[in-house]
Amino acid sequence: MNISYCLIWVNIFTANSGAEALELIKNNGNFAVVVSDYKMPQMNGNQLLSAIRQQSPDTVRMMLTGFADVETAINAVNEGNIFRLLTKPCPNDKLINSLYAALEQYRLIIAERELLDKTLKGSIKVLMDILAVVNPTAFSQSNQFRNLAKKIAEKIQIKNLWKVELSALLSQIGCVAVPSEIIEKRNEGKELTNEELGIYYSHPKMGMNLIRNIPRLEEIADAIKFQFYRYDGSDEPEDYIVGEKIPESSRILRALNDYFFYTGCGMTSEEAVKKLFDNSNYYDPDVLAALNIEITGMYDGFILETVNLNELKPGMILAEDIKNDEGSVLLTKRNEITDVLIYKLNQYNRIRKIIEPIKVLILKK
């Protein structure tokens, strides 16, 4: 039988033991494919491939063994999650074909992740750009939420910080369906009619519906849906999930929604936190404590500077509101400056003058 192979260049490493193999991965980074024997001193093939699965999950794992009984095969699949189990003696053509298949599997894994990653990031950017245009006030709130939510999550040691940060960033996305005047009215502490309240409090469900079909954002959608749920369940939500059953990100968002509402009504940060503590049963106690700690030293490590509009850079945080020459607020303090905001401010400045200079907080180097 004639067999032809496509020539590809690969680097091949060999190890005399499982421990040596793990050390190679540690020192050289992820490998595309690992082929392990089963019977080895100190560490058998199942144990090695299981350890590699933890250390380098994208690596495609194969086993070559002369002990191909049913139990060995089952353990190899369950513990090492292997791609192929080959038995000795293994013909060269079978081994080579299996290696080619493993390399192709690795390529597909990496390609799929890159596609999902780019799709995810692209989808989020589109959503936030739409929110920035349709409802600038809600967009400003999103950035405020993200900055503070991440710091709270770090303080209470939440493992998946990206989920918290993304939930906060997308928490206001449902406001694309809420008239700007309702958002502004609520943020200024003005009384809303029952109809306006109903429209405003519909935005979490709208936000959930907008993003729940984006790959990997199912948990984020739930966090957005439950962002107004009280920790003690006193608002009697229809799903009736309370306490620890409410997603961690939602518990943070609940506190931030109320905190920024109170500060928007004219309260100082300290007064707003005190107001939250007056109704502490509404909030996760760990979140409330972390928020209180963060507010007392919110900008540690930052320095105050005064800059002109053309000197604004991404990452700066506003220390005061940006206003036009008529005194109207365009962007509130505590907002983090982004490329989109810089572009919008410069475009606006061509039509109506923005008051300069602008006070900002910059991270001390």
C-alpha positions as CSV (number, residue, x, y, z in Angstrom):
1,M,0.0,0.0,0.0
2,N,1.4,3.4,-1.0
3,I,1.0,6.2,1.5
4,S,1.8,9.8,0.8
5,Y,2.2,12.4,3.5
6,C,2.1,16.2,3.4
7,L,5.4,17.4,4.8
8,I,5.1,19.7,7.9
9,W,7.8,21.1,10.2
10,V,7.4,20.2,13.8
11,N,9.5,20.3,16.9
12,I,9.7,17.0,18.7
13,F,10.6,16.7,22.4
14,T,11.1,13.4,24.3
15,A,11.0,12.7,28.0
16,N,12.1,9.6,30.0
17,S,9.4,10.0,32.7
18,G,6.2,11.7,33.4
19,A,7.8,14.2,35.7
20,E,10.3,15.1,33.0
21,A,7.4,15.6,30.5
22,L,5.6,17.9,32.8
23,E,8.8,19.9,33.3
24,L,9.2,20.2,29.6
25,I,5.7,21.6,29.2
26,K,6.3,24.0,32.1
27,N,9.5,25.3,30.6
28,N,8.5,25.4,26.9
29,G,4.8,26.3,26.9
30,N,1.9,24.4,25.5
31,F,2.5,21.5,23.2
32,A,0.2,20.6,20.3
33,V,0.3,16.9,20.8
34,V,1.6,14.6,23.6
35,V,2.0,10.8,23.1
36,S,2.5,8.8,26.3
37,D,3.2,5.2,27.1
38,Y,1.0,3.7,29.8
39,K,3.4,1.7,32.0
40,M,6.1,4.0,33.3
41,P,7.9,4.3,36.7
42,Q,6.4,6.6,39.4
43,M,3.6,7.9,37.1
44,N,1.6,5.9,34.6
45,G,0.2,7.2,31.4
46,N,-3.3,8.0,32.8
47,Q,-1.8,10.0,35.6
48,L,0.5,11.9,33.2
49,L,-2.2,12.8,30.7
50,S,-4.6,13.8,33.4
51,A,-1.9,16.2,34.8
52,I,-1.2,17.5,31.3
53,R,-5.0,18.1,30.9
54,Q,-4.9,20.4,33.9
55,Q,-1.6,22.1,33.0
56,S,-2.2,22.5,29.2
57,P,-5.9,21.8,28.4
58,D,-5.6,22.5,24.7
59,T,-2.9,19.9,24.2
60,V,-4.2,16.9,22.3
61,R,-3.4,13.7,24.3
62,M,-2.7,10.2,22.9
63,M,-1.7,7.0,24.5
64,L,0.5,4.2,23.0
65,T,0.3,1.1,25.2
66,G,0.7,-2.7,25.2
67,F,-1.8,-2.9,28.1
68,A,-5.0,-2.2,26.1
69,D,-7.5,-3.9,28.3
70,V,-11.0,-2.4,28.8
71,E,-10.2,-0.9,32.2
72,T,-7.1,0.9,30.9
73,A,-9.1,2.3,28.0
74,I,-11.9,3.5,30.3
75,N,-9.4,5.2,32.7
76,A,-7.5,6.8,29.8
77,V,-10.7,8.4,28.6
78,N,-12.1,9.4,32.0
79,E,-8.8,10.7,33.5
80,G,-6.8,11.9,30.6
81,N,-9.6,12.7,28.2
82,I,-7.5,11.2,25.4
83,F,-7.9,11.7,21.6
84,R,-6.6,8.3,20.5
85,L,-5.6,5.0,22.2
86,L,-3.0,3.1,20.1
87,T,-1.9,-0.4,20.9
88,K,1.6,-1.9,20.5
89,P,2.9,-3.0,18.1
90,C,1.6,0.0,16.2
91,P,2.3,0.2,12.4
92,N,4.2,3.3,11.3
93,D,1.4,4.4,8.9
94,K,-1.2,4.2,11.7
95,L,1.0,6.1,14.1
96,I,1.7,8.8,11.5
97,N,-1.9,9.1,10.4
98,S,-2.9,9.5,14.1
99,L,-0.3,12.2,14.6
100,Y,-1.6,14.1,11.6
101,A,-5.2,13.8,12.9
102,A,-4.1,15.0,16.4
103,L,-2.3,18.0,14.9
104,E,-5.5,18.8,12.9
105,Q,-7.6,18.5,16.0
106,Y,-5.3,20.9,17.8
107,R,-5.5,23.4,14.9
108,L,-9.4,23.2,15.1
109,I,-9.4,23.8,18.9
110,I,-7.2,26.9,18.5
111,A,-9.1,28.2,15.5
112,E,-12.5,27.7,17.2
113,R,-11.3,29.5,20.3
114,E,-9.9,32.4,18.3
115,L,-13.1,32.6,16.3
116,L,-15.3,32.6,19.4
117,D,-13.0,35.1,21.1
118,K,-13.1,37.5,18.2
119,T,-16.8,37.0,17.7
120,L,-17.4,37.7,21.4
121,K,-15.2,40.8,21.6
122,G,-16.7,42.1,18.3
123,S,-20.3,41.5,19.5
124,I,-19.6,43.3,22.8
125,K,-18.0,46.3,21.0
126,V,-21.0,46.6,18.7
127,L,-23.4,46.5,21.5
128,M,-21.5,49.2,23.5
129,D,-21.1,51.4,20.5
130,I,-24.8,51.2,19.9
131,L,-25.5,52.1,23.5
132,A,-23.1,55.0,23.4
133,V,-25.0,56.5,20.4
134,V,-28.6,55.6,21.5
135,N,-28.3,56.3,25.2
136,P,-25.1,58.1,26.2
137,T,-26.3,58.4,29.9
138,A,-26.6,54.7,30.2
139,F,-23.3,54.2,28.4
140,S,-21.6,56.4,31.0
141,Q,-23.2,54.4,33.8
142,S,-21.8,51.2,32.3
143,N,-18.3,52.4,32.5
144,Q,-18.8,53.5,36.1
145,F,-20.3,50.2,37.0
146,R,-17.4,48.2,35.4
147,N,-14.6,50.1,37.2
148,L,-16.2,49.8,40.6
149,A,-17.5,46.2,40.1
150,K,-14.1,44.9,39.3
151,K,-12.6,46.4,42.4
152,I,-15.3,45.0,44.6
153,A,-14.9,41.6,43.0
154,E,-11.2,41.7,43.7
155,K,-11.7,42.5,47.3
156,I,-14.2,39.6,47.9
157,Q,-11.9,37.3,45.8
158,I,-14.3,36.3,43.1
159,K,-12.4,33.9,40.8
160,N,-13.8,34.9,37.4
161,L,-13.3,38.6,37.4
162,W,-14.0,38.8,33.7
163,K,-17.6,37.7,34.3
164,V,-18.1,40.4,36.8
165,E,-16.5,43.1,34.7
166,L,-18.4,42.1,31.6
167,S,-21.7,41.9,33.5
168,A,-21.2,45.4,34.8
169,L,-20.2,46.7,31.4
170,L,-23.3,45.2,29.7
171,S,-25.6,45.8,32.7
172,Q,-27.2,48.9,31.0
173,I,-27.4,47.5,27.5
174,G,-31.2,47.0,27.8
175,C,-31.5,50.8,28.1
176,V,-31.3,51.0,24.3
177,A,-35.1,50.4,24.6
178,V,-35.6,53.0,27.4
179,P,-36.1,56.7,26.4
180,S,-33.1,58.8,27.5
181,E,-35.3,61.2,29.4
182,I,-36.5,58.4,31.7
183,I,-32.9,57.4,32.5
184,E,-31.9,61.0,33.1
185,K,-35.0,61.7,35.2
186,R,-34.3,58.7,37.5
187,N,-30.6,59.6,37.8
188,E,-31.5,63.1,38.9
189,G,-33.7,61.7,41.6
190,K,-36.9,63.0,40.0
191,E,-40.1,61.1,40.7
192,L,-41.1,58.7,37.9
193,T,-44.7,57.8,37.0
194,N,-45.8,54.2,37.4
195,E,-45.6,53.8,33.6
196,E,-42.1,55.3,33.5
197,L,-41.0,53.0,36.4
198,G,-42.3,50.0,34.5
199,I,-40.3,51.0,31.4
200,Y,-37.1,51.6,33.4
201,Y,-37.2,48.3,35.3
202,S,-37.8,46.4,32.1
203,H,-34.3,47.0,30.9
204,P,-32.6,44.1,32.7
205,K,-34.9,41.6,30.9
206,M,-34.4,43.4,27.6
207,G,-30.6,43.3,28.2
208,M,-30.8,39.5,28.9
209,N,-32.7,38.9,25.7
210,L,-30.2,40.9,23.7
211,I,-27.1,39.0,24.7
212,R,-28.2,35.5,25.8
213,N,-27.6,34.0,22.4
214,I,-24.1,35.3,22.1
215,P,-21.6,32.4,22.6
216,R,-20.3,32.2,26.2
217,L,-22.5,35.0,27.5
218,E,-25.3,32.9,29.0
219,E,-24.1,33.5,32.6
220,I,-23.7,37.2,31.8
221,A,-27.3,37.3,30.6
222,D,-28.5,35.8,33.9
223,A,-26.4,38.3,35.9
224,I,-28.0,41.2,34.0
225,K,-31.5,39.8,34.5
226,F,-31.2,39.5,38.2
227,Q,-29.4,42.8,38.9
228,F,-32.3,44.5,40.8
229,Y,-33.1,41.4,43.0
230,R,-32.8,42.1,46.7
231,Y,-30.6,39.8,48.7
232,D,-33.3,39.0,51.3
233,G,-36.0,38.5,48.7
234,S,-38.2,41.2,50.2
235,D,-39.2,42.4,46.7
236,E,-40.7,39.0,46.1
237,P,-39.3,38.4,42.6
238,E,-41.2,36.1,40.3
239,D,-38.3,33.6,40.1
240,Y,-37.9,33.9,43.8
241,I,-34.2,33.4,44.0
242,V,-32.6,35.0,47.1
243,G,-29.3,35.2,48.9
244,E,-26.4,33.1,47.6
245,K,-28.6,31.8,44.8
246,I,-28.5,35.2,43.1
247,P,-25.5,35.3,40.8
248,E,-22.4,37.0,42.3
249,S,-22.3,39.6,39.6
250,S,-26.0,40.4,40.1
251,R,-25.4,41.0,43.8
252,I,-22.6,43.5,43.0
253,L,-24.8,45.2,40.4
254,R,-27.7,45.5,42.9
255,A,-25.5,47.5,45.2
256,L,-24.0,49.6,42.4
257,N,-27.4,50.4,40.9
258,D,-28.5,52.0,44.2
259,Y,-25.1,53.5,45.0
260,F,-25.0,55.4,41.7
261,F,-28.6,56.4,42.0
262,Y,-28.0,58.0,45.4
263,T,-24.8,59.8,44.2
264,G,-26.7,61.0,41.1
265,C,-29.3,62.5,43.4
266,G,-26.7,64.7,45.0
267,M,-25.5,62.6,47.9
268,T,-21.8,62.3,48.6
269,S,-20.2,58.9,48.2
270,E,-20.1,58.4,52.0
271,E,-23.8,59.4,52.3
272,A,-24.7,57.0,49.5
273,V,-22.9,54.1,51.2
274,K,-24.6,55.0,54.5
275,K,-27.9,54.9,52.8
276,L,-27.1,51.4,51.5
277,F,-26.3,50.3,55.1
278,D,-29.6,51.7,56.3
279,N,-31.2,48.9,54.1
280,S,-28.4,46.4,54.4
281,N,-30.7,43.4,54.1
282,Y,-31.2,44.3,50.4
283,Y,-27.5,43.6,49.7
284,D,-24.9,40.8,50.0
285,P,-23.0,41.8,53.2
286,D,-19.6,41.0,51.6
287,V,-20.4,43.2,48.6
288,L,-21.6,46.0,50.9
289,A,-18.4,45.8,53.0
290,A,-16.2,45.8,50.0
291,L,-17.9,48.8,48.5
292,N,-17.5,50.7,51.7
293,I,-13.8,49.9,51.8
294,E,-13.3,50.9,48.2
295,I,-15.1,54.2,48.5
296,T,-12.9,55.3,51.4
297,G,-9.8,54.9,49.2
298,M,-11.3,54.6,45.7
299,Y,-8.4,56.3,43.9
300,D,-5.4,55.2,45.8
301,G,-2.5,55.2,43.4
302,F,-3.9,58.0,41.2
303,I,-2.8,61.6,40.9
304,L,-4.9,64.6,40.0
305,E,-4.0,66.5,36.8
306,T,-5.5,69.2,34.6
307,V,-5.5,68.6,30.9
308,N,-7.0,70.1,27.8
309,L,-9.5,68.3,25.6
310,N,-6.8,67.3,23.1
311,E,-4.7,65.8,25.9
312,L,-7.3,63.3,27.0
313,K,-6.1,59.7,26.7
314,P,-7.8,56.3,27.3
315,G,-7.5,55.1,30.9
316,M,-7.8,58.6,32.4
317,I,-10.7,59.0,34.9
318,L,-12.7,62.2,35.1
319,A,-12.3,64.0,38.5
320,E,-15.1,66.4,37.5
321,D,-18.0,66.6,35.1
322,I,-17.3,67.7,31.5
323,K,-19.7,70.5,30.6
324,N,-20.3,72.7,27.5
325,D,-20.2,76.5,27.6
326,E,-23.9,76.6,28.7
327,G,-23.2,74.5,31.7
328,S,-24.9,71.3,30.5
329,V,-23.2,68.1,31.7
330,L,-21.9,66.0,28.8
331,L,-20.0,63.4,30.9
332,T,-20.1,62.8,34.6
333,K,-17.1,62.5,36.9
334,R,-15.7,59.0,37.6
335,N,-16.1,58.0,34.0
336,E,-13.1,56.3,32.4
337,I,-12.0,57.9,29.2
338,T,-12.1,55.6,26.1
339,D,-11.3,56.1,22.4
340,V,-15.0,56.3,21.6
341,L,-15.6,59.0,24.2
342,I,-12.6,61.0,23.0
343,Y,-13.9,60.9,19.4
344,K,-17.4,61.9,20.5
345,L,-16.2,64.8,22.6
346,N,-14.0,66.2,19.8
347,Q,-16.9,65.9,17.4
348,Y,-19.2,67.7,19.9
349,N,-16.6,70.4,20.5
350,R,-16.7,71.3,16.8
351,I,-20.4,72.3,17.2
352,R,-20.5,73.6,20.8
353,K,-17.6,74.6,23.0
354,I,-16.5,72.3,25.8
355,I,-15.2,74.0,28.9
356,E,-11.5,73.5,29.4
357,P,-9.2,72.6,31.1
358,I,-10.5,69.3,32.5
359,K,-9.5,67.7,35.8
360,V,-8.6,64.0,35.5
361,L,-7.1,61.2,37.6
362,I,-4.1,59.4,36.2
363,L,-2.5,56.2,37.5
364,K,0.8,57.0,39.2
365,K,3.7,55.4,37.4
